[in-house]
Amino acid sequence: MVLPRLDELERILGYRFLDSSLLERAVTHSSAVADVAGDPVSADNEQLEFLGDAVLGMLVSQHLLAAFPDWSEGQLSRGRAHLVNSGSLAAAAQVLGLGAYMRLGRGEEKSGGRQKPALLADIFEALVGAIYLDSGLDPAREFVAHALLMPALDAHGENLGRADYKSELQELLQKCGWPAAQYHVLRETGPDHRKTFLVEVSVAGRVTATGAGCNKKESEQLAAQQALEQLRGVQAGQRNE
C-alpha cells in the first residue's frame, strides 16, 4: 500500500513540524518496526503515546476548569474521563482520517488495523506528544482544542459532567461476576411533545428498579441510579453482618 505523504497530514493537523522525524515516529506502530531490520523499539510511537496521554489529560483538565468554573471535582473528573477515553479519541482520529497515515506491519494491515479504535486512539495520543515535544504546550493545546475539545463540547456541552449511572452499574455487575443489566420500556404516557417513559432495569433476570423521565436515556439513567443504590445497600449490609 502506498501511504499518503506526511505533509498532507500536517495540513490536516494544522501544524507543521520542526522535526519531521517526530511526526514519522508518531504514526509508526510497533508492528511496522518489527517488520524491518534494526532496533525493534526505537522508532515506534509507544513512548510518544505515553507522553501524549499525560499532556492530553492536563490540557483537557485545564479547559474544563476554565469552561465550567462551577463544576465539582466529580463533574470535572467525569467530563475528563468522557473526553479522553479511547472511544472519544478514536472518534476524533477518524474525523481527521488518521488511519490512512498509520505505518503498520503486514499483520496489522491485513487484520484491519487502520480501523481499530485502539490504534486510532493511540495515534491521536502520540501526535499530541509529538507536537508537545516539537514546539511545547501552546501548539499542543491548539491541536487538542481544534481536534477534540470543540467538537465534543459542541455535541455534549454540560452533559459531560453528569453522572453515568448505567456505566457505574455495569462496572459493579462486572466486579460481582454478574451478567449485564437489561433495560425495558414499560410504558409511554403523555402527548408526543411531552412524553414520559417508564423504564425498568433487571439484574440477573430480576426486576431491580424503575425510572421515569422525558426520554428513554434519562429514564434508563434514573433506573440505573436506583439499582445502584439498592445493590450498594445490600453489599453494605453483607459487610456489616
N, C-alpha and C positions, 0 to 999 in steps of 0.2 A: 504493500500500500504506500502510495506517495503522500507524505504528510504535507499539510499547508505550511507556508513559511511562517516563521515566528514573528516577523514584523507585522503580519496580518493580525496575529494575536495581540500584539502591543496596541494596535489601533482599537481593537475590541475592548481591551482593558482600560484604554485611555491613559496609558503610562508607557513611556519609553525608557528602557533600562540603560543605565550607565555601564553596567557589567552584564553583557548578554549571556554569559555563562550561568548566571543565576536563574534567568528565565528558562534556559535549556534544562537545567537541573530540576527546576520546579515542575516541569511537565514530564519528567522521566521516572517511570515506575520501576521498582526494583526488578521486575521480571525482564525488563529491557536490558538492564545492566548484566543480568545473569546470562544473557544470550551472546554476550561479546567477551572477548578475552580481556584480562586485566583485573583490577580490584573490584570485587563484586558488590562493594557497598559505597564506594567513594562518590559516585555520581548520581545516585538516585535522590528522590525528593523526600525521604522519610525524616531527615533532620529538619528540613525547611517546614515540613508539615507540623512537626513538634513545636517549632518556634511560632509558626503561624497560628496554631491553636491558642497559645498564650497571648499573643498580640491581639488576636480577634476577641478573646474574652475580655481583655481590658478595654478595647475600643467600644465594644457593644455596651459594656457596663457604664462607661463614661457617657455614651449617647443617651442611654435610658435615664441616667441621673439628671441630665440636662433637659430631656424631653418631658419627664414625668417627676417633677420635684416632690410631689405629694405622695408618691408611692411608698409603701412599706418595704422593708427588706425582703419579705416573702414575695411581694409582687415583682420587685426588681429581679429576684432570682428566677421566678417563673418566666418572666419576659426574656431574660438572657438565655435560659435553657431552651426556650422555643426558637430563638433566633440562631443559636449556634449548634443545634443538634444536627446530626448527619443528614436528615431529611431536608431541612431548610437549606443547608449548604449545597447539597446535591441539586436541589431545585434551582438555586442561583447559578450553579455551574452549567446546568442545562440551558438556561436562558442565554448565557454567554456563549454557548456552543463549545465549551472547553474540551468535551470528549474528542473532538476531531483533532486536537493538538497534542493528545497524550502520546508519549513514547512508551509503547508496550512490547513485551516479549511475545513470541509467537503463540504461546499457550493462552495468555490473557487475551490476545487478539482474537483467537478462534472462539474463545468462550464468551465473547461479547463484553469485554472489559470496558469498552468506551461508553457503555450504557449502564454500568454497575454503579448504583448510588454510592457505595462506599468509596470507590475510586474517584468518583466525581467530587465527593466531599473532601477527599484527601488532596486533590489537585487545587481546590479552592484555598484550603488552608496553606498549602505550600506556596501558592502565589502571594498570599498575604505576607508570609515570612520572607519571601524573596524581595518583595517591594520594600519591606522594612529594612532589610539588610542593605539594599541598594541605595536608599535615599532617606530612611528614617521614618518617624511616626506620622508626620503630616501626609505624605503621599499614600501611606497605607490606610490612613483614616479616610481620605478622599475615595479611595477604591472601595473600601468596605461600605461607606455611606451610599455610594452610587450603585454598587452591585448587589448589596444585601439589605441594608437598613431602610432606605427609602421605599423600595418595593414592598418590603414586609410591613412597614408601618402604615403605608397607604392601604394595604389589604386588611390588616388586622387591628391597627390602632391600639386603643387601650385594652382590647381583649387579650393582648399578650400577657397582661398581668393577672388575669383571672385564674383561679384555681382550676385545674383539670382533674376533677374527681373521678372521671372514668379511667384515666391513666393510673391514678393512685390506687383505685380499686383493683385494676388489672395487675399492678405490681404486687399488691398484697396477696392476691389469689395465687400468683406465681410462686411467691415465697412459701405459701402454705401447701403448694403442690396440687391446687385445685384447678378445675377447668375454667376457661374464660367465662365471664358473666354474659348473660343473654338478655337483650332488651326487646320489649314487645309493647306496641301501642295498644292500650286497652280501649280507648275511645277518643273521639274528637268532638268537641262541642263548640257552639257559637257560630256566628256568621263567618264567611270566608276571610274577611279583612280583620277579624278579631277572634281567631280560633284559639281554643285551649286544648292542649294534648295531655292525656294522662298516660304515662308510661310506667310499666313495671319492670323491675330487674330481678332476674333469678340467678342464684348461685347454686351449682351442683344440683340443678333440677328443682330447687325450691324457691318460691317467690320470697324475696327478701325485703323489698321496699318498692315504693312508688314515688313518682314525682310528676307535678303538673306545671306546665309552662306554656308560653306563647308559641313555641316551636318545638320540634322533636329534639333538637340538640340540647336546648335548655332543660327540657323535661328529663332527658337521659342523665344530664349532669346532676340534677336535683335528686333523682332516684339513686344515682351512684353515691352521692353525698350521704343520703340516709343509710344506704347499705354499709358504707364505710364506718359510720358511727356505730351501727349495730355490731358489726364484726369486731371492731376495736374494743367495744364494751364487753363482748364475750371473751376476747383474749385477756383483757384486764382482769375479769372475774376469775378466769382459769389460773392466772398467775398468783392471785391472792388466796386461792384455796389451799 
